[in-house]
Amino acid sequence: MEGISRPFPIILEFDASFRALSGRIHIGARRSPIRTLAQLIEIIEFTQQLPFIRLEGIMVYESHIAGIGDMNPNNFWLNPLIRYVKHSSISHIQQLRREMRQLCSKYGLTILNGGGTGSLLAALEETSALTEITVGSGFFQPHLFDYYQQNQVMINQFGSTFVPSCYFALPIVRVSDKGEWVTCGGGGYVASGRPGWDKVPLPVFPLGLTLNDSEGPGEVQTPLRIDPTRRNETMKFFEQNQIVYFRHAKAGELAERFMFFLIVADGCIVEIAKTYRGYGMCFL
């Protein structure tokens, strides 16, 4: 093919979702049609015959374990079911990836990717099979990942868990109702996925601010109720700082809204890092 000087490297994704009742129940991301080892072998052998594609490995992401919180206060009635699905799936996923490790060796593939921030501990038990564990969200620790039993297990085993490290700030445009409400400009940065209160940004500083249940964060404004027991200290903070700090629900999605991130160390800005928006990119 004219213009191509080397094969294009790719990996294949295997659908590791929880499936029951002949597929009538499907919990997990619907991103790949490859759901059996026979299908995987067939497409591996087909892909390796293509002259302009080089197959590097396999991705086996267990989204129903890594991407769904099991201590979510917004869906508390689902938490027991989610924990059951997770615990019943882990051994199956581990066996599946052991078999895929053998396929990688047979077909000369160098990458077997799996795991996520929400399934880190389970994935660490598979270091003999996995070559990569994908834990990007853990570096930011958006608030969606606060709702995992894994956090407490990590604290018990290692003394700590993932620490929130990414925030955004909104300007205050109005204080109303005798100091009961404060309104920020903008803020409607709702995360992707199943709609719910766990997908909206949360105000975290100053303390004592809560979203309006009937409005939430908006494209134009985000009203926040001030806790009466903290009103004096909150208003004192606002005298010097006309901003409110928030945490986003998902890590990388915040980059869609801003041109750059400020990298802070010891209370000082040490670097300005452009996002892909800052580079003028729009991928999805």
Secondary structure, DSSP 8 states (H G I E B T S, - for coil): -TT--S-EEEEEE----EEETTTTEEES----S--SHHHHHHHHHHHTT-TTEEEEEEEE--HHHHSS-SS-GGGGGGHHHHHHHHHHHHHHHHHHHHHHHHHHHHHT--EEEE--GGGHHHHHTTTTT-SEE--HHHHH--GGGGS-HHHHHHHHHHS--------EEEEEEEEETTTTEEEEE------SSS-SGGGS-EEEESSSEEE-TTT-S-SSEEEEEE-GGGHHHHHHHHHH--EEEEE-SSTGGGGGT-SEEEEEETTEEEEEEE-TTTTT----
